[in-house]
Amino acid sequence: MQKNTDFGTLLYNTNSIPKYMVLQNLIREGDPMTDSERIEFALAKELAYSCYTIRRDAFIEYAYRWPSETLYEIFNMLIRINVSMNRNGVILENSKENRVQMRILRVLLHTDPNSKLFWTNKLWQLLLSSSSQPNKICFLYECLVAEQLPFDESHFEQLLERIKLISNLESIQQDSIISVLYIYCMRKGDLLKVEHFQRVFEMLLNQQMDNLQSETRSFIQLVLHKLALKCEEKKIVVPMAVALKTPPNIVFENKIIQTTIEVRLMLPEIMHAYPSDIILHIINAPIDEYRRPVWVDPYPMRLYNQFRKVFAQKSCTS
């Protein structure tokens, strides 16, 4: 541990490490552990994060001291690596490829959402391809797209156009697109005007009447309710939102579906902290791939751990 701490200090005090070396260490450092090794590691370290996570985090901090243009090159390299991995077919849960994706997403979610420099339409491609990936890693992509999508009229229209065409997508992809819209509106609510919210409500209500699966329609109902409460909080008057402030009465028969929707509804709140590590904890990712979150308030900790147990049980039975 001391060795890696010293290495982090070295990174902080130098500016001469080649980009390719930083890129390699961001995603390749540390060999994956077996299940039994992870159990032993968790007991030995009391579920702390591994020395390899410390080393990768040191490289993240180092990389983010580079100029934006240089960082943009790293950003695009990581996206290209991710795109190429998705082309190789199905990625198994906790496989080497799946874990490299986790590492890439931890890096990308550190980027400044206020910088339009880092937005690329390839993120939509990654989002749609991630929906079928294991570990609910799509949560991370949804946060990434919603945060990086710039706030201006053209990109807002682009987002609504995605919603308009969701009937052409698979149900799991539909949920991801709706999740992006929800996070985007909740996180950028201070920037949205009445007409923006009006169009979002109209679009979602129209989609709710479309031929979507019941789970997706239920998700839309809950999103509409949350957005209606957001409008009330911000004193934004949208007439059609008034009736949506009443919580919808929805009963889920499938615990996995219910938990997936509940997690998505909490993503805007999770984005205030360390989203990648909290989400990786919730989806029961290997403990040596993230810093174990520590909460001062016990309520979110209990709630996130409940979500984690559901996904862990699903992994055991699948």
FENWOBEL-V820548 format. One record per residue. N is the residue number from 1. RES is the residue in one letter. OMEGA is omega as a letter, one per 30 degrees, with the letter a starting at -180 (none if undefined). Layout:
n=N res=RES omega=OMEGA
n=N res=RES omega=OMEGA
//
This chain:
n=1 res=M omega=a
n=2 res=Q omega=l
n=3 res=K omega=a
n=4 res=N omega=l
n=5 res=T omega=l
n=6 res=D omega=l
n=7 res=F omega=l
n=8 res=G omega=l
n=9 res=T omega=l
n=10 res=L omega=l
n=11 res=L omega=a
n=12 res=Y omega=a
n=13 res=N omega=l
n=14 res=T omega=l
n=15 res=N omega=a
n=16 res=S omega=l
n=17 res=I omega=a
n=18 res=P omega=a
n=19 res=K omega=a
n=20 res=Y omega=l
n=21 res=M omega=l
n=22 res=V omega=a
n=23 res=L omega=l
n=24 res=Q omega=a
n=25 res=N omega=l
n=26 res=L omega=a
n=27 res=I omega=a
n=28 res=R omega=a
n=29 res=E omega=l
n=30 res=G omega=l
n=31 res=D omega=l
n=32 res=P omega=l
n=33 res=M omega=l
n=34 res=T omega=a
n=35 res=D omega=a
n=36 res=S omega=l
n=37 res=E omega=l
n=38 res=R omega=l
n=39 res=I omega=l
n=40 res=E omega=a
n=41 res=F omega=a
n=42 res=A omega=l
n=43 res=L omega=a
n=44 res=A omega=a
n=45 res=K omega=a
n=46 res=E omega=l
n=47 res=L omega=l
n=48 res=A omega=l
n=49 res=Y omega=a
n=50 res=S omega=l
n=51 res=C omega=l
n=52 res=Y omega=l
n=53 res=T omega=l
n=54 res=I omega=a
n=55 res=R omega=l
n=56 res=R omega=l
n=57 res=D omega=l
n=58 res=A omega=l
n=59 res=F omega=l
n=60 res=I omega=l
n=61 res=E omega=l
n=62 res=Y omega=a
n=63 res=A omega=a
n=64 res=Y omega=l
n=65 res=R omega=l
n=66 res=W omega=l
n=67 res=P omega=a
n=68 res=S omega=a
n=69 res=E omega=l
n=70 res=T omega=l
n=71 res=L omega=l
n=72 res=Y omega=l
n=73 res=E omega=l
n=74 res=I omega=l
n=75 res=F omega=a
n=76 res=N omega=l
n=77 res=M omega=a
n=78 res=L omega=l
n=79 res=I omega=l
n=80 res=R omega=l
n=81 res=I omega=a
n=82 res=N omega=l
n=83 res=V omega=a
n=84 res=S omega=l
n=85 res=M omega=l
n=86 res=N omega=l
n=87 res=R omega=a
n=88 res=N omega=l
n=89 res=G omega=a
n=90 res=V omega=l
n=91 res=I omega=a
n=92 res=L omega=a
n=93 res=E omega=l
n=94 res=N omega=l
n=95 res=S omega=l
n=96 res=K omega=a
n=97 res=E omega=l
n=98 res=N omega=a
n=99 res=R omega=l
n=100 res=V omega=l
n=101 res=Q omega=l
n=102 res=M omega=a
n=103 res=R omega=l
n=104 res=I omega=a
n=105 res=L omega=l
n=106 res=R omega=l
n=107 res=V omega=a
n=108 res=L omega=a
n=109 res=L omega=l
n=110 res=H omega=a
n=111 res=T omega=a
n=112 res=D omega=a
n=113 res=P omega=a
n=114 res=N omega=a
n=115 res=S omega=l
n=116 res=K omega=a
n=117 res=L omega=a
n=118 res=F omega=l
n=119 res=W omega=l
n=120 res=T omega=a
n=121 res=N omega=l
n=122 res=K omega=l
n=123 res=L omega=l
n=124 res=W omega=l
n=125 res=Q omega=l
n=126 res=L omega=a
n=127 res=L omega=a
n=128 res=L omega=l
n=129 res=S omega=a
n=130 res=S omega=a
n=131 res=S omega=a
n=132 res=S omega=a
n=133 res=Q omega=a
n=134 res=P omega=l
n=135 res=N omega=a
n=136 res=K omega=a
n=137 res=I omega=l
n=138 res=C omega=l
n=139 res=F omega=a
n=140 res=L omega=l
n=141 res=Y omega=l
n=142 res=E omega=l
n=143 res=C omega=a
n=144 res=L omega=a
n=145 res=V omega=a
n=146 res=A omega=a
n=147 res=E omega=a
n=148 res=Q omega=l
n=149 res=L omega=a
n=150 res=P omega=l
n=151 res=F omega=l
n=152 res=D omega=a
n=153 res=E omega=a
n=154 res=S omega=a
n=155 res=H omega=l
n=156 res=F omega=l
n=157 res=E omega=l
n=158 res=Q omega=l
n=159 res=L omega=l
n=160 res=L omega=l
n=161 res=E omega=l
n=162 res=R omega=l
n=163 res=I omega=a
n=164 res=K omega=a
n=165 res=L omega=a
n=166 res=I omega=l
n=167 res=S omega=l
n=168 res=N omega=a
n=169 res=L omega=l
n=170 res=E omega=a
n=171 res=S omega=a
n=172 res=I omega=l
n=173 res=Q omega=l
n=174 res=Q omega=a
n=175 res=D omega=a
n=176 res=S omega=l
n=177 res=I omega=l
n=178 res=I omega=l
n=179 res=S omega=l
n=180 res=V omega=l
n=181 res=L omega=a
n=182 res=Y omega=l
n=183 res=I omega=a
n=184 res=Y omega=a
n=185 res=C omega=a
n=186 res=M omega=a
n=187 res=R omega=a
n=188 res=K omega=a
n=189 res=G omega=l
n=190 res=D omega=a
n=191 res=L omega=a
n=192 res=L omega=l
n=193 res=K omega=a
n=194 res=V omega=a
n=195 res=E omega=l
n=196 res=H omega=l
n=197 res=F omega=l
n=198 res=Q omega=a
n=199 res=R omega=l
n=200 res=V omega=l
n=201 res=F omega=a
n=202 res=E omega=a
n=203 res=M omega=a
n=204 res=L omega=l
n=205 res=L omega=l
n=206 res=N omega=l
n=207 res=Q omega=l
n=208 res=Q omega=l
n=209 res=M omega=a
n=210 res=D omega=a
n=211 res=N omega=l
n=212 res=L omega=l
n=213 res=Q omega=a
n=214 res=S omega=a
n=215 res=E omega=l
n=216 res=T omega=l
n=217 res=R omega=l
n=218 res=S omega=l
n=219 res=F omega=l
n=220 res=I omega=l
n=221 res=Q omega=a
n=222 res=L omega=l
n=223 res=V omega=l
n=224 res=L omega=l
n=225 res=H omega=a
n=226 res=K omega=l
n=227 res=L omega=l
n=228 res=A omega=l
n=229 res=L omega=l
n=230 res=K omega=l
n=231 res=C omega=l
n=232 res=E omega=a
n=233 res=E omega=a
n=234 res=K omega=a
n=235 res=K omega=l
n=236 res=I omega=a
n=237 res=V omega=l
n=238 res=V omega=a
n=239 res=P omega=a
n=240 res=M omega=a
n=241 res=A omega=a
n=242 res=V omega=a
n=243 res=A omega=a
n=244 res=L omega=l
n=245 res=K omega=l
n=246 res=T omega=a
n=247 res=P omega=l
n=248 res=P omega=l
n=249 res=N omega=a
n=250 res=I omega=l
n=251 res=V omega=l
n=252 res=F omega=l
n=253 res=E omega=a
n=254 res=N omega=a
n=255 res=K omega=l
n=256 res=I omega=l
n=257 res=I omega=l
n=258 res=Q omega=a
n=259 res=T omega=l
n=260 res=T omega=l
n=261 res=I omega=a
n=262 res=E omega=l
n=263 res=V omega=a
n=264 res=R omega=a
n=265 res=L omega=a
n=266 res=M omega=a
n=267 res=L omega=l
n=268 res=P omega=l
n=269 res=E omega=l
n=270 res=I omega=a
n=271 res=M omega=l
n=272 res=H omega=a
n=273 res=A omega=l
n=274 res=Y omega=a
n=275 res=P omega=a
n=276 res=S omega=a
n=277 res=D omega=l
n=278 res=I omega=a
n=279 res=I omega=l
n=280 res=L omega=l
n=281 res=H omega=a
n=282 res=I omega=a
n=283 res=I omega=l
n=284 res=N omega=l
n=285 res=A omega=l
n=286 res=P omega=a
n=287 res=I omega=l
n=288 res=D omega=l
n=289 res=E omega=a
n=290 res=Y omega=l
n=291 res=R omega=a
n=292 res=R omega=a
n=293 res=P omega=l
n=294 res=V omega=a
n=295 res=W omega=l
n=296 res=V omega=l
n=297 res=D omega=a
n=298 res=P omega=a
n=299 res=Y omega=l
n=300 res=P omega=l
n=301 res=M omega=l
n=302 res=R omega=a
n=303 res=L omega=a
n=304 res=Y omega=l
n=305 res=N omega=l
n=306 res=Q omega=l
n=307 res=F omega=a
n=308 res=R omega=l
n=309 res=K omega=l
n=310 res=V omega=a
n=311 res=F omega=l
n=312 res=A omega=l
n=313 res=Q omega=l
n=314 res=K omega=l
n=315 res=S omega=a
n=316 res=C omega=a
n=317 res=T omega=a
n=318 res=S omega=none
//
